[in-house]
Amino acid sequence: DSRLGQVALNTVLFALMSVVGNVGIGLLLAVILNRKMPKFFVNFFRFSFFLPVVIGYVYVSIVWSNLYSTDTGVFNYFLSLLGLEKVGWLTNKSIVLFSIILMAIWKNAGFFMVIFLAGLQNIPAQYYEAAQIDGANRFRLFRHITLPLLSPTMFFNVIWCSINALQVFDAVYILTQGGPGDASRSIVVYIYESAFQKFNLGYASATSIILFLAIGLLTLIQFRASKKWVHY
């Protein structure tokens, strides 16, 4: 099937960018919110960043489909104020996948932020105090203390994000249904269409097994590779 290659590529790109975006932004937010500040602000920002996580993907996708609308969307409205041309966020083959990834990062980054916050708060303060006495600056503290001691938490987030991103369905199906063409179609959307629209159950089952094996193999590779960078 010549279409499966494009669908698989879309899924891999979505997973890679989702992992980088969600884990990276989640870590950045966690580091910022882990600093000393009034408790009201800490709770307010934690709630604000985590709120999208508890909202269903269906509702988030419907809202963002209106934001992405070519004629009446908020994003294109601000572009027009700057004198720029309207962008077909969900109709342009070259950027539609990135539009979906942007929405997915906005929704899920708060989850990884909370996990990173838990990891940061479990790092003993005396490590930082000892390093500061030796003259370490903020970058060295982050590089040589925070990152190594946070590596098990980061490993969990990478595994969790990878598995979920490779199974993306709701966001793609609601926003674009895989279009235009196959530009944003994911493997799970393709399996759904094969099984419940074309009623090709055998093909859908075979594709599902391939996806299962691919996720299992990727997870195994990540566990093997973690021995070189995760400090338990």
C-alpha positions as CSV (number, residue, x, y, z in Angstrom):
1,D,0.0,0.0,0.0
2,S,1.7,3.2,-1.2
3,R,-0.4,5.3,1.2
4,L,0.9,3.6,4.3
5,G,4.4,5.1,3.9
6,Q,3.0,8.6,4.0
7,V,0.7,7.8,6.9
8,A,3.6,6.3,8.9
9,L,5.8,9.3,8.1
10,N,3.1,11.6,9.4
11,T,2.8,9.6,12.6
12,V,6.5,9.5,13.2
13,L,6.9,13.3,12.6
14,F,4.0,14.0,14.9
15,A,5.5,11.8,17.6
16,L,9.0,13.3,17.3
17,M,7.7,16.9,17.5
18,S,5.2,16.1,20.2
19,V,8.0,14.6,22.4
20,V,10.3,17.5,21.8
21,G,7.6,20.1,22.3
22,N,5.7,18.6,25.2
23,V,8.8,17.5,27.2
24,G,10.8,20.6,26.4
25,I,8.0,23.1,27.3
26,G,6.9,21.0,30.2
27,L,10.4,21.1,31.7
28,L,10.8,24.8,31.0
29,L,7.5,25.6,32.8
30,A,8.3,23.3,35.7
31,V,11.7,25.0,36.2
32,I,10.1,28.5,36.1
33,L,7.3,27.5,38.5
34,N,9.7,25.8,40.9
35,R,11.3,29.1,41.8
36,K,10.3,31.0,44.9
37,M,7.3,33.2,44.3
38,P,4.0,34.1,46.1
39,K,1.9,31.0,46.6
40,F,-1.1,32.6,44.9
41,F,0.9,33.0,41.6
42,V,2.3,29.5,41.8
43,N,-1.1,28.0,42.2
44,F,-2.6,30.2,39.6
45,F,-0.1,29.4,36.9
46,R,-0.1,25.7,37.7
47,F,-3.9,25.6,37.4
48,S,-3.7,27.7,34.2
49,F,-1.2,25.5,32.5
50,F,-2.7,22.2,33.7
51,L,-6.3,23.2,32.8
52,P,-6.1,22.1,29.1
53,V,-5.1,18.6,30.2
54,V,-8.4,17.9,31.9
55,I,-10.5,19.2,28.9
56,G,-11.5,16.5,26.4
57,Y,-9.7,16.4,23.1
58,V,-13.0,16.7,21.3
59,Y,-13.8,20.1,22.8
60,V,-10.2,21.4,22.4
61,S,-10.2,20.3,18.8
62,I,-13.5,22.1,18.1
63,V,-12.2,25.3,19.6
64,W,-8.9,25.2,17.8
65,S,-10.7,24.4,14.5
66,N,-12.4,27.8,14.9
67,L,-9.1,29.5,15.8
68,Y,-7.5,28.0,12.7
69,S,-10.4,29.0,10.3
70,T,-9.1,30.6,7.2
71,D,-11.7,33.3,6.9
72,T,-12.9,33.9,10.5
73,G,-10.2,32.4,12.6
74,V,-8.4,34.4,15.4
75,F,-4.9,33.6,14.1
76,N,-5.6,34.9,10.6
77,Y,-7.3,38.0,12.1
78,F,-4.1,39.0,13.9
79,L,-2.1,38.2,10.8
80,S,-4.3,40.6,8.8
81,L,-3.8,43.3,11.4
82,L,0.0,43.0,10.7
83,G,-0.7,43.2,7.0
84,L,0.1,39.6,6.3
85,E,-1.8,37.2,4.1
86,K,-4.2,34.6,5.5
87,V,-2.8,31.2,6.2
88,G,-4.6,27.9,5.5
89,W,-3.7,26.3,8.8
90,L,-5.7,23.2,8.1
91,T,-5.9,23.3,4.3
92,N,-2.2,23.8,3.4
93,K,-0.4,20.5,3.0
94,S,2.9,21.9,4.1
95,I,1.8,23.2,7.5
96,V,-1.3,21.3,8.5
97,L,0.6,18.7,10.5
98,F,2.4,21.4,12.4
99,S,-0.9,23.1,13.2
100,I,-2.2,19.9,14.8
101,I,1.1,19.5,16.7
102,L,0.9,23.0,18.0
103,M,-2.6,22.3,19.4
104,A,-1.5,19.0,20.9
105,I,1.5,20.7,22.7
106,W,-0.8,23.4,24.0
107,K,-3.1,20.8,25.5
108,N,-0.6,18.3,26.9
109,A,2.4,20.3,28.0
110,G,0.8,21.0,31.4
111,F,0.7,17.3,32.2
112,F,4.4,16.9,31.7
113,M,5.0,20.2,33.7
114,V,3.3,18.6,36.7
115,I,5.3,15.4,36.5
116,F,8.5,17.5,36.2
117,L,7.5,19.6,39.1
118,A,7.1,16.5,41.3
119,G,10.6,15.4,40.2
120,L,12.2,18.8,40.9
121,Q,10.7,19.0,44.4
122,N,12.2,15.6,45.2
123,I,15.8,16.8,44.5
124,P,17.5,17.5,47.9
125,A,18.2,21.2,48.4
126,Q,21.6,20.5,50.0
127,Y,23.0,19.5,46.6
128,Y,22.3,23.0,45.3
129,E,23.7,24.6,48.4
130,A,26.9,22.7,48.2
131,A,27.4,23.5,44.6
132,Q,26.7,27.2,45.2
133,I,29.3,27.2,47.9
134,D,31.8,25.9,45.3
135,G,30.9,28.8,43.0
136,A,28.5,27.1,40.5
137,N,26.2,29.4,38.5
138,R,22.6,28.7,37.5
139,F,23.6,27.0,34.3
140,R,26.0,24.6,36.0
141,L,23.4,23.9,38.7
142,F,20.9,22.9,36.0
143,R,23.4,21.0,33.9
144,H,25.1,19.0,36.6
145,I,22.5,18.6,39.3
146,T,19.0,19.2,38.0
147,L,19.2,17.3,34.7
148,P,21.0,14.2,36.0
149,L,18.7,13.9,39.0
150,L,15.6,14.6,36.9
151,S,16.5,12.1,34.2
152,P,14.2,9.3,35.5
153,T,11.3,11.7,35.4
154,M,12.3,12.8,31.9
155,F,12.5,9.2,30.8
156,F,9.0,8.5,32.1
157,N,7.7,11.6,30.2
158,V,9.4,10.6,27.0
159,I,8.0,7.1,27.1
160,W,4.5,8.3,28.0
161,C,4.5,11.0,25.3
162,S,5.9,8.7,22.6
163,I,3.4,6.0,23.1
164,N,0.4,8.4,23.1
165,A,1.7,10.4,20.2
166,L,2.0,7.3,18.0
167,Q,-1.6,6.6,18.7
168,V,-3.0,10.1,17.9
169,F,-6.5,10.0,16.6
170,D,-8.9,12.5,18.1
171,A,-7.1,15.7,17.1
172,V,-6.4,14.6,13.6
173,Y,-9.8,13.2,12.9
174,I,-11.8,16.2,14.2
175,L,-9.6,18.9,12.8
176,T,-8.8,17.5,9.3
177,Q,-10.0,13.9,9.1
178,G,-6.5,13.2,7.7
179,G,-6.6,15.8,5.0
180,P,-5.9,17.6,2.8
181,G,-5.1,14.3,1.0
182,D,-3.0,12.3,3.3
183,A,-1.0,15.2,4.6
184,S,-2.1,14.8,8.2
185,R,-3.5,11.3,8.3
186,S,-2.1,9.2,11.2
187,I,-1.9,5.4,11.4
188,V,-4.8,5.1,13.9
189,V,-7.0,7.3,11.7
190,Y,-6.0,5.1,8.7
191,I,-6.8,1.9,10.7
192,Y,-10.2,3.4,11.7
193,E,-11.0,4.3,8.1
194,S,-10.0,0.8,6.8
195,A,-12.0,-1.0,9.4
196,F,-15.2,1.1,9.8
197,Q,-15.5,2.9,6.6
198,K,-14.1,0.5,4.0
199,F,-14.9,-2.6,6.2
200,N,-11.5,-4.1,5.3
201,L,-11.1,-5.6,8.7
202,G,-8.2,-7.9,7.8
203,Y,-6.1,-5.0,6.5
204,A,-7.0,-2.9,9.6
205,S,-6.0,-5.8,11.9
206,A,-2.7,-6.2,10.1
207,T,-1.9,-2.5,10.4
208,S,-2.8,-2.5,14.0
209,I,-0.4,-5.3,14.7
210,I,2.4,-3.4,12.9
211,L,1.6,-0.4,15.0
212,F,1.7,-2.5,18.2
213,L,5.0,-4.1,17.2
214,A,6.5,-0.7,16.3
215,I,5.5,0.9,19.6
216,G,6.8,-2.1,21.5
217,L,10.1,-2.0,19.6
218,L,10.5,1.7,20.2
219,T,9.8,1.3,23.9
220,L,12.4,-1.5,24.2
221,I,15.0,0.7,22.4
222,Q,14.3,3.6,24.7
223,F,14.6,1.3,27.8
224,R,18.0,0.0,26.5
225,A,19.2,3.5,25.6
226,S,18.1,4.8,29.0
227,K,21.0,2.9,30.7
228,K,23.4,5.5,29.2
229,W,21.7,8.7,30.3
230,V,19.2,7.9,33.1
231,H,20.7,8.1,36.6
232,Y,18.7,6.0,39.0
